[in-house]
Amino acid sequence: MPRSFTLSAWGNMMTKASEKAPIIYIVGATASGKTDLAIRLAKHLETEIISADSRYLYKELNIGTAKPTLEERGQISHHLIDVSSVQHIWSLGEYLKAVDPIIQSIHKQNKIAILVGGTGQYYRAIVEGWQPPELPPNPGLRSAIEVWGDKIGTDALHQKLALIDPSAAVNIDARNVRRTVRAWEVIFSTGNLFSEQRSRSESPYNTLTIGLDWDRESLYKRIDQRIDLMLDEGLLEEAQNLIDQGLADFVKKIGVIGYAESFAYLENEIDFDTCKMLIKRHTRQYVRRQANWFKPSDQSIHWFKATDPAYFEKMLSLIEENFAIRR
């Protein structure tokens, strides 16, 4: 039987207002099992889950993002899921402003918030204390950059960014047109590189980072199975509904894998087998980019082999030790 922590276990932990709020951050590649682990761990710790996945913010994107189901969300309190529309894309700054009050509220209840998600930018911003540039949007400039991108192609727009600011481009998916345009907007507005705009300060949180590790072959098999299931559960129907609502262009700008390929199939640009193949290929490419954020060599991440039958017990022991919990 796994050990169960009760609220009394946190009784003497970090009660001073000056103490940093403790968080457990679960990271790993897409399809690595982060959601299931977060729910299992939250039940043990009697706490709440905060999504750190940028795709989960948008209420219109469900099947294609592998968002936790309503049943899963009914088991444990979840935060920052379905809080916006694809017509209003959140910036990193908006996410950071939203997540802090939730973490602090959970902390005041003598609980440790569990953050879970594969959005590397969110992870680094939280654990490294990033301060995004306070530069308000410039609609006119942004529109001009979008027209430029339409003229030369979105891939070319990203390639030119890589020439000017390679540090920014390497962390922006070329399919994420919105982020590419924002990088150019900041560069043109300030005259400085986008990658140099953010400042860093000490993180306001006491973070324990846990990573789920799979060998690449097993992970790719899980990815393929997930994508097959998405298609069986109605990914194409969800994409068609987005087209019918006039939201396809908004989704394309975010660059969420699965939707652009589905749109191409529904618009008779590719056949079904090509659609499925591209979703799987692009997801594998995304996994390799995620590895830039969550490196196996990163000593601040405590990696656990997902195939180890005892990994959950070992994880609980690490949590006890890290937060000096007395049972």
Secondary structure as a PSIPRED ss2 file (coil, helix, strand):
# PSIPRED VFORMAT (PSIPRED V4.0)

   1 M C   1.000  0.000  0.000
   2 P C   1.000  0.000  0.000
   3 R C   1.000  0.000  0.000
   4 S C   1.000  0.000  0.000
   5 F C   1.000  0.000  0.000
   6 T C   1.000  0.000  0.000
   7 L H   0.000  1.000  0.000
   8 S H   0.000  1.000  0.000
   9 A H   0.000  1.000  0.000
  10 W H   0.000  1.000  0.000
  11 G C   1.000  0.000  0.000
  12 N C   1.000  0.000  0.000
  13 M C   1.000  0.000  0.000
  14 M C   1.000  0.000  0.000
  15 T C   1.000  0.000  0.000
  16 K C   1.000  0.000  0.000
  17 A C   1.000  0.000  0.000
  18 S C   1.000  0.000  0.000
  19 E C   1.000  0.000  0.000
  20 K C   1.000  0.000  0.000
  21 A E   0.000  0.000  1.000
  22 P E   0.000  0.000  1.000
  23 I E   0.000  0.000  1.000
  24 I E   0.000  0.000  1.000
  25 Y E   0.000  0.000  1.000
  26 I E   0.000  0.000  1.000
  27 V E   0.000  0.000  1.000
  28 G E   0.000  0.000  1.000
  29 A C   1.000  0.000  0.000
  30 T C   1.000  0.000  0.000
  31 A C   1.000  0.000  0.000
  32 S C   1.000  0.000  0.000
  33 G C   1.000  0.000  0.000
  34 K H   0.000  1.000  0.000
  35 T H   0.000  1.000  0.000
  36 D H   0.000  1.000  0.000
  37 L H   0.000  1.000  0.000
  38 A H   0.000  1.000  0.000
  39 I H   0.000  1.000  0.000
  40 R H   0.000  1.000  0.000
  41 L H   0.000  1.000  0.000
  42 A H   0.000  1.000  0.000
  43 K H   0.000  1.000  0.000
  44 H H   0.000  1.000  0.000
  45 L H   0.000  1.000  0.000
  46 E C   1.000  0.000  0.000
  47 T C   1.000  0.000  0.000
  48 E C   1.000  0.000  0.000
  49 I E   0.000  0.000  1.000
  50 I E   0.000  0.000  1.000
  51 S E   0.000  0.000  1.000
  52 A C   1.000  0.000  0.000
  53 D C   1.000  0.000  0.000
  54 S H   0.000  1.000  0.000
  55 R H   0.000  1.000  0.000
  56 Y H   0.000  1.000  0.000
  57 L H   0.000  1.000  0.000
  58 Y E   0.000  0.000  1.000
  59 K C   1.000  0.000  0.000
  60 E C   1.000  0.000  0.000
  61 L C   1.000  0.000  0.000
  62 N C   1.000  0.000  0.000
  63 I H   0.000  1.000  0.000
  64 G H   0.000  1.000  0.000
  65 T H   0.000  1.000  0.000
  66 A C   1.000  0.000  0.000
  67 K C   1.000  0.000  0.000
  68 P C   1.000  0.000  0.000
  69 T C   1.000  0.000  0.000
  70 L H   0.000  1.000  0.000
  71 E H   0.000  1.000  0.000
  72 E H   0.000  1.000  0.000
  73 R H   0.000  1.000  0.000
  74 G H   0.000  1.000  0.000
  75 Q H   0.000  1.000  0.000
  76 I C   1.000  0.000  0.000
  77 S C   1.000  0.000  0.000
  78 H E   0.000  0.000  1.000
  79 H E   0.000  0.000  1.000
  80 L C   1.000  0.000  0.000
  81 I C   1.000  0.000  0.000
  82 D C   1.000  0.000  0.000
  83 V C   1.000  0.000  0.000
  84 S E   0.000  0.000  1.000
  85 S C   1.000  0.000  0.000
  86 V C   1.000  0.000  0.000
  87 Q C   1.000  0.000  0.000
  88 H C   1.000  0.000  0.000
  89 I C   1.000  0.000  0.000
  90 W C   1.000  0.000  0.000
  91 S C   1.000  0.000  0.000
  92 L H   0.000  1.000  0.000
  93 G H   0.000  1.000  0.000
  94 E H   0.000  1.000  0.000
  95 Y H   0.000  1.000  0.000
  96 L H   0.000  1.000  0.000
  97 K H   0.000  1.000  0.000
  98 A H   0.000  1.000  0.000
  99 V H   0.000  1.000  0.000
 100 D H   0.000  1.000  0.000
 101 P H   0.000  1.000  0.000
 102 I H   0.000  1.000  0.000
 103 I H   0.000  1.000  0.000
 104 Q H   0.000  1.000  0.000
 105 S H   0.000  1.000  0.000
 106 I H   0.000  1.000  0.000
 107 H H   0.000  1.000  0.000
 108 K H   0.000  1.000  0.000
 109 Q C   1.000  0.000  0.000
 110 N C   1.000  0.000  0.000
 111 K C   1.000  0.000  0.000
 112 I C   1.000  0.000  0.000
 113 A E   0.000  0.000  1.000
 114 I E   0.000  0.000  1.000
 115 L E   0.000  0.000  1.000
 116 V E   0.000  0.000  1.000
 117 G C   1.000  0.000  0.000
 118 G C   1.000  0.000  0.000
 119 T C   1.000  0.000  0.000
 120 G H   0.000  1.000  0.000
 121 Q H   0.000  1.000  0.000
 122 Y H   0.000  1.000  0.000
 123 Y H   0.000  1.000  0.000
 124 R H   0.000  1.000  0.000
 125 A H   0.000  1.000  0.000
 126 I H   0.000  1.000  0.000
 127 V H   0.000  1.000  0.000
 128 E H   0.000  1.000  0.000
 129 G C   1.000  0.000  0.000
 130 W E   0.000  0.000  1.000
 131 Q E   0.000  0.000  1.000
 132 P C   1.000  0.000  0.000
 133 P C   1.000  0.000  0.000
 134 E C   1.000  0.000  0.000
 135 L C   1.000  0.000  0.000
 136 P C   1.000  0.000  0.000
 137 P C   1.000  0.000  0.000
 138 N C   1.000  0.000  0.000
 139 P H   0.000  1.000  0.000
 140 G H   0.000  1.000  0.000
 141 L H   0.000  1.000  0.000
 142 R H   0.000  1.000  0.000
 143 S H   0.000  1.000  0.000
 144 A H   0.000  1.000  0.000
 145 I H   0.000  1.000  0.000
 146 E H   0.000  1.000  0.000
 147 V H   0.000  1.000  0.000
 148 W H   0.000  1.000  0.000
 149 G H   0.000  1.000  0.000
 150 D H   0.000  1.000  0.000
 151 K H   0.000  1.000  0.000
 152 I H   0.000  1.000  0.000
 153 G C   1.000  0.000  0.000
 154 T H   0.000  1.000  0.000
 155 D H   0.000  1.000  0.000
 156 A H   0.000  1.000  0.000
 157 L H   0.000  1.000  0.000
 158 H H   0.000  1.000  0.000
 159 Q H   0.000  1.000  0.000
 160 K H   0.000  1.000  0.000
 161 L H   0.000  1.000  0.000
 162 A H   0.000  1.000  0.000
 163 L H   0.000  1.000  0.000
 164 I H   0.000  1.000  0.000
 165 D C   1.000  0.000  0.000
 166 P H   0.000  1.000  0.000
 167 S H   0.000  1.000  0.000
 168 A H   0.000  1.000  0.000
 169 A H   0.000  1.000  0.000
 170 V C   1.000  0.000  0.000
 171 N C   1.000  0.000  0.000
 172 I C   1.000  0.000  0.000
 173 D C   1.000  0.000  0.000
 174 A C   1.000  0.000  0.000
 175 R C   1.000  0.000  0.000
 176 N C   1.000  0.000  0.000
 177 V H   0.000  1.000  0.000
 178 R H   0.000  1.000  0.000
 179 R H   0.000  1.000  0.000
 180 T H   0.000  1.000  0.000
 181 V H   0.000  1.000  0.000
 182 R H   0.000  1.000  0.000
 183 A H   0.000  1.000  0.000
 184 W H   0.000  1.000  0.000
 185 E H   0.000  1.000  0.000
 186 V H   0.000  1.000  0.000
 187 I H   0.000  1.000  0.000
 188 F H   0.000  1.000  0.000
 189 S H   0.000  1.000  0.000
 190 T H   0.000  1.000  0.000
 191 G C   1.000  0.000  0.000
 192 N C   1.000  0.000  0.000
 193 L C   1.000  0.000  0.000
 194 F H   0.000  1.000  0.000
 195 S H   0.000  1.000  0.000
 196 E H   0.000  1.000  0.000
 197 Q C   1.000  0.000  0.000
 198 R C   1.000  0.000  0.000
 199 S E   0.000  0.000  1.000
 200 R E   0.000  0.000  1.000
 201 S C   1.000  0.000  0.000
 202 E C   1.000  0.000  0.000
 203 S C   1.000  0.000  0.000
 204 P C   1.000  0.000  0.000
 205 Y E   0.000  0.000  1.000
 206 N E   0.000  0.000  1.000
 207 T E   0.000  0.000  1.000
 208 L E   0.000  0.000  1.000
 209 T E   0.000  0.000  1.000
 210 I E   0.000  0.000  1.000
 211 G E   0.000  0.000  1.000
 212 L E   0.000  0.000  1.000
 213 D E   0.000  0.000  1.000
 214 W C   1.000  0.000  0.000
 215 D C   1.000  0.000  0.000
 216 R H   0.000  1.000  0.000
 217 E H   0.000  1.000  0.000
 218 S H   0.000  1.000  0.000
 219 L H   0.000  1.000  0.000
 220 Y H   0.000  1.000  0.000
 221 K H   0.000  1.000  0.000
 222 R H   0.000  1.000  0.000
 223 I H   0.000  1.000  0.000
 224 D H   0.000  1.000  0.000
 225 Q H   0.000  1.000  0.000
 226 R H   0.000  1.000  0.000
 227 I H   0.000  1.000  0.000
 228 D H   0.000  1.000  0.000
 229 L H   0.000  1.000  0.000
 230 M H   0.000  1.000  0.000
 231 L H   0.000  1.000  0.000
 232 D H   0.000  1.000  0.000
 233 E H   0.000  1.000  0.000
 234 G C   1.000  0.000  0.000
 235 L H   0.000  1.000  0.000
 236 L H   0.000  1.000  0.000
 237 E H   0.000  1.000  0.000
 238 E H   0.000  1.000  0.000
 239 A H   0.000  1.000  0.000
 240 Q H   0.000  1.000  0.000
 241 N H   0.000  1.000  0.000
 242 L H   0.000  1.000  0.000
 243 I H   0.000  1.000  0.000
 244 D H   0.000  1.000  0.000
 245 Q C   1.000  0.000  0.000
 246 G C   1.000  0.000  0.000
 247 L C   1.000  0.000  0.000
 248 A H   0.000  1.000  0.000
 249 D H   0.000  1.000  0.000
 250 F H   0.000  1.000  0.000
 251 V H   0.000  1.000  0.000
 252 K H   0.000  1.000  0.000
 253 K H   0.000  1.000  0.000
 254 I H   0.000  1.000  0.000
 255 G C   1.000  0.000  0.000
 256 V C   1.000  0.000  0.000
 257 I C   1.000  0.000  0.000
 258 G C   1.000  0.000  0.000
 259 Y H   0.000  1.000  0.000
 260 A H   0.000  1.000  0.000
 261 E H   0.000  1.000  0.000
 262 S H   0.000  1.000  0.000
 263 F H   0.000  1.000  0.000
 264 A H   0.000  1.000  0.000
 265 Y H   0.000  1.000  0.000
 266 L H   0.000  1.000  0.000
 267 E C   1.000  0.000  0.000
 268 N C   1.000  0.000  0.000
 269 E C   1.000  0.000  0.000
 270 I C   1.000  0.000  0.000
 271 D C   1.000  0.000  0.000
 272 F H   0.000  1.000  0.000
 273 D H   0.000  1.000  0.000
 274 T H   0.000  1.000  0.000
 275 C H   0.000  1.000  0.000
 276 K H   0.000  1.000  0.000
 277 M H   0.000  1.000  0.000
 278 L H   0.000  1.000  0.000
 279 I H   0.000  1.000  0.000
 280 K H   0.000  1.000  0.000
 281 R H   0.000  1.000  0.000
 282 H H   0.000  1.000  0.000
 283 T H   0.000  1.000  0.000
 284 R H   0.000  1.000  0.000
 285 Q H   0.000  1.000  0.000
 286 Y H   0.000  1.000  0.000
 287 V H   0.000  1.000  0.000
 288 R H   0.000  1.000  0.000
 289 R H   0.000  1.000  0.000
 290 Q H   0.000  1.000  0.000
 291 A H   0.000  1.000  0.000
 292 N H   0.000  1.000  0.000
 293 W H   0.000  1.000  0.000
 294 F C   1.000  0.000  0.000
 295 K C   1.000  0.000  0.000
 296 P C   1.000  0.000  0.000
 297 S C   1.000  0.000  0.000
 298 D C   1.000  0.000  0.000
 299 Q C   1.000  0.000  0.000
 300 S C   1.000  0.000  0.000
 301 I E   0.000  0.000  1.000
 302 H E   0.000  0.000  1.000
 303 W E   0.000  0.000  1.000
 304 F E   0.000  0.000  1.000
 305 K E   0.000  0.000  1.000
 306 A C   1.000  0.000  0.000
 307 T C   1.000  0.000  0.000
 308 D C   1.000  0.000  0.000
 309 P C   1.000  0.000  0.000
 310 A C   1.000  0.000  0.000
 311 Y H   0.000  1.000  0.000
 312 F H   0.000  1.000  0.000
 313 E H   0.000  1.000  0.000
 314 K H   0.000  1.000  0.000
 315 M H   0.000  1.000  0.000
 316 L H   0.000  1.000  0.000
 317 S H   0.000  1.000  0.000
 318 L H   0.000  1.000  0.000
 319 I H   0.000  1.000  0.000
 320 E H   0.000  1.000  0.000
 321 E H   0.000  1.000  0.000
 322 N H   0.000  1.000  0.000
 323 F C   1.000  0.000  0.000
 324 A C   1.000  0.000  0.000
 325 I C   1.000  0.000  0.000
 326 R C   1.000  0.000  0.000
 327 R C   1.000  0.000  0.000
